[in-house]
Amino acid sequence: MRNGLTGALLVLLSLQPLQADEYETLFYQGNQYYDNGDYAAAAETYEKIVQAGRGNWQLFYNLGNAYFRLNEIGRAILCYEKALRLNPDNEDIRFNLDYANLKIVDRIPEPPKQAFVVWIESLVLGPSFRTLMWITVGLYALVMVLLALRYFWVKLDNLRAYRFALWSAGMAFVLFLALFSFRWYKQRTEQYGIVMAKAVTVTSSPTRDATEVFELHEGTKLRIEKQSGDWLRIRLRDGKVGWIPKEAVETI
């Protein structure tokens, strides 16, 4: 497990959104508690910053480490998932998340997929959201520059190389804009959660006396499809669906 809690650079980066001195002080205190082995005090201190709405990926990463040391695997995974959503390219977050997932009870395999489906998913979901954004912005700027050049050099329209470059840049921009829009929509509409209860029964309908379908345990990640009162309709990565009490899950 990788900690990465100390160092002035990390502290400065992790506190970029924090403007009040009190939150900076809390972050330093949390790091000191962690380094001294008082993980409960570290988690409590970090949570004060999160509850104030000041959380970012470094804070969630450190908080996840503290919860992992306390053997609160569900909360550790929740924090790592939140950190990963804010910084998808960070290897330390992925390493610790994968390590924490080794501690959970439910090992839910993903159904096998055909090669072309895997290839399409890697193309669409492989690049991080931030990477897609910057590529799209860069291609848009390139197209604008190429179009602007026509006003300074009219003869460019007669050059085959220019027309090819403009066409290629335009098509690439449209493609990446579509990918970026899809990822933005997916991120906005899909909601995931982590099971916080040690064990919870999934039922066939949103009632206490409904048929019990299967059981889930702390730390399991699931997709939230809809809510009905105090119940959530969930779907697992293997396709299983059911209803679970809202109180047993915390959203990422």
NUSEDREN-441309 format. One record per residue (C-alpha): y, z, x. Coordinates in Angstrom, 1 decimal, m for minus. Layout:
BEGIN
yy; zz; xx
Y; Z; X
...
This chain:
BEGIN
yy; zz; xx
0.0; 0.0; 0.0
3.4; m0.9; 1.3
6.3; 1.5; 0.9
9.4; 0.0; 2.4
11.6; 2.9; 1.2
13.8; 3.6; 4.2
16.4; 1.6; 6.1
20.1; 1.2; 5.5
19.7; m2.5; 4.6
17.3; m1.8; 1.7
19.6; 0.9; 0.4
22.6; m1.4; 0.4
20.6; m4.2; m1.3
19.1; m2.0; m3.9
22.4; m0.6; m4.9
24.4; m3.8; m5.3
24.7; m3.4; m9.1
25.5; 0.3; m8.7
29.2; 1.0; m8.5
29.4; 4.7; m9.1
28.9; 7.0; m6.1
26.6; 9.3; m8.2
24.0; 6.5; m8.5
24.1; 5.8; m4.8
23.6; 9.5; m4.1
20.7; 9.6; m6.5
19.0; 6.7; m4.7
19.4; 8.4; m1.3
18.0; 11.6; m2.8
15.0; 9.8; m4.3
14.2; 8.2; m1.0
14.4; 11.6; 0.8
12.1; 13.2; m1.8
9.7; 10.4; m1.3
9.7; 10.6; 2.5
9.2; 14.3; 2.2
6.1; 13.8; 0.0
7.7; 15.2; m3.2
6.8; 12.1; m5.3
7.4; 13.8; m8.7
11.0; 14.6; m7.7
11.4; 11.1; m6.3
10.2; 9.5; m9.6
12.5; 11.8; m11.7
15.5; 10.9; m9.5
14.8; 7.2; m9.7
14.3; 7.4; m13.5
17.8; 8.9; m13.9
19.2; 5.6; m12.4
16.9; 3.5; m14.6
17.9; 5.4; m17.8
21.5; 4.7; m17.0
20.8; 1.0; m17.1
21.3; 0.5; m13.4
17.8; m0.7; m12.5
17.1; m3.6; m10.1
13.9; m4.8; m8.4
14.3; m2.5; m5.3
14.6; 0.5; m7.6
11.6; m0.4; m9.8
9.6; m1.1; m6.6
10.4; 2.3; m5.2
9.7; 4.0; m8.5
6.4; 2.2; m8.8
5.4; 3.5; m5.3
6.3; 7.1; m6.4
4.2; 6.8; m9.6
1.3; 5.3; m7.7
1.3; 8.4; m5.4
1.3; 10.6; m8.5
m1.8; 8.6; m9.7
0.1; 7.4; m12.8
m1.3; 4.0; m12.5
0.0; 2.7; m15.8
3.6; 3.5; m15.0
3.2; 2.2; m11.4
2.0; m1.2; m12.7
4.8; m1.3; m15.3
7.4; m0.7; m12.6
5.8; m3.3; m10.2
5.8; m5.8; m13.1
9.5; m5.2; m13.8
10.3; m5.5; m10.1
8.3; m8.7; m9.9
10.1; m10.2; m12.9
13.4; m9.6; m11.1
12.1; m10.9; m7.7
9.0; m13.1; m8.2
8.8; m14.2; m4.5
8.6; m10.8; m3.0
5.2; m10.4; m1.2
5.4; m6.6; m1.0
5.7; m6.3; m4.8
2.7; m8.6; m5.3
0.6; m6.7; m2.8
1.3; m3.3; m4.3
0.8; m4.7; m7.8
m2.6; m6.2; m6.9
m3.6; m3.0; m5.2
m2.7; m0.9; m8.2
m4.6; m3.3; m10.5
m7.7; m2.4; m8.5
m7.5; 1.1; m9.9
m7.6; 0.2; m13.6
m10.7; 0.3; m15.8
m10.3; m3.0; m17.7
m11.1; m6.1; m15.6
m10.3; m9.0; m17.9
m11.3; m12.3; m16.4
m9.3; m15.4; m17.3
m11.4; m18.2; m18.9
m12.1; m21.1; m16.5
m9.8; m24.1; m16.7
m10.2; m27.7; m15.9
m8.8; m29.0; m12.6
m5.9; m31.0; m14.2
m4.9; m27.9; m16.3
m4.7; m25.8; m13.2
m2.7; m28.5; m11.4
m0.2; m28.8; m14.3
0.2; m25.0; m14.5
0.8; m24.8; m10.7
3.5; m27.4; m11.1
5.2; m25.8; m14.1
4.7; m22.1; m13.3
4.3; m22.2; m9.5
8.0; m22.2; m8.4
9.9; m19.1; m9.2
12.6; m19.2; m11.9
15.3; m18.7; m9.3
13.9; m21.6; m7.2
13.9; m23.9; m10.2
17.4; m23.0; m11.0
18.8; m23.8; m7.6
16.8; m27.0; m7.3
18.2; m28.1; m10.7
21.8; m27.2; m9.7
21.4; m29.0; m6.4
20.1; m32.2; m8.0
22.9; m32.1; m10.6
25.4; m31.8; m7.7
23.7; m34.7; m5.9
23.9; m36.9; m9.0
27.6; m36.1; m9.5
28.3; m36.9; m5.8
26.5; m40.3; m6.1
28.4; m41.2; m9.2
31.7; m40.1; m7.7
31.1; m42.4; m4.7
31.3; m45.4; m7.0
35.0; m44.8; m7.5
35.7; m44.9; m3.8
33.4; m47.8; m2.9
33.0; m50.2; m5.8
30.5; m52.4; m3.9
28.0; m49.6; m3.9
26.7; m50.8; m7.3
25.5; m54.0; m5.6
23.4; m52.0; m3.0
19.8; m51.7; m3.9
19.4; m48.5; m1.8
22.3; m46.9; m3.7
20.9; m47.8; m7.1
17.5; m46.5; m6.1
18.9; m43.2; m4.8
20.9; m42.7; m8.0
18.0; m43.5; m10.2
15.6; m41.2; m8.2
18.1; m38.3; m8.2
18.7; m38.7; m11.9
15.0; m38.7; m12.8
14.4; m35.7; m10.5
17.3; m33.9; m12.2
15.9; m34.6; m15.7
12.4; m33.4; m14.6
13.6; m30.2; m13.1
16.0; m29.5; m15.9
13.0; m29.8; m18.3
10.9; m27.5; m16.2
13.8; m25.0; m15.9
14.4; m25.1; m19.7
10.7; m24.6; m20.4
10.6; m21.6; m18.0
13.8; m20.1; m19.5
12.4; m20.5; m23.0
9.1; m19.0; m22.0
10.8; m16.0; m20.3
13.0; m15.4; m23.3
10.3; m15.7; m26.0
7.1; m14.3; m24.4
6.9; m10.5; m24.2
4.3; m8.5; m22.2
3.4; m4.9; m22.0
1.3; m2.3; m20.2
m1.0; 0.2; m21.8
0.2; 3.7; m21.1
m2.4; 5.6; m22.9
m5.5; 6.7; m21.0
m7.6; 5.0; m23.7
m6.6; 3.3; m27.0
m8.6; 1.5; m29.7
m7.7; m2.0; m30.7
m8.2; m2.7; m34.4
m8.5; m5.8; m36.5
m5.4; m5.0; m38.6
m2.4; m2.8; m38.3
m3.9; 0.3; m40.1
m5.6; 3.4; m38.9
m8.8; 2.8; m41.0
m9.2; m0.8; m39.8
m12.3; m2.1; m38.0
m12.4; m1.1; m34.3
m12.5; m4.3; m32.2
m12.5; m3.0; m28.6
m10.9; m0.4; m26.4
m8.3; m0.7; m23.7
m7.3; 1.7; m20.9
m4.3; 2.7; m18.9
m2.7; m0.1; m16.8
m4.0; m3.1; m18.7
m1.5; m5.9; m19.1
m1.3; m7.6; m22.5
0.9; m10.1; m24.3
2.8; m8.9; m27.4
2.8; m11.5; m30.1
4.4; m9.7; m33.1
5.2; m6.3; m34.5
4.4; m4.8; m37.9
5.8; m1.3; m38.4
4.5; 0.9; m35.7
1.8; m1.6; m34.7
1.7; m4.5; m32.2
m0.4; m7.6; m32.4
m1.6; m8.2; m28.8
m3.5; m10.9; m26.9
m5.4; m10.5; m23.7
m5.7; m13.1; m21.0
m9.3; m13.9; m22.1
m8.1; m14.7; m25.6
m9.1; m11.5; m27.4
m6.6; m10.4; m30.1
m6.0; m7.3; m32.1
m3.6; m4.6; m33.2
m2.6; m1.6; m31.1
m0.2; 1.4; m31.9
3.2; 0.7; m30.5
3.3; 4.2; m28.9
0.5; 3.3; m26.6
2.3; 0.4; m24.9
5.5; 0.0; m22.9
7.1; m3.4; m22.6
7.8; m5.0; m19.2
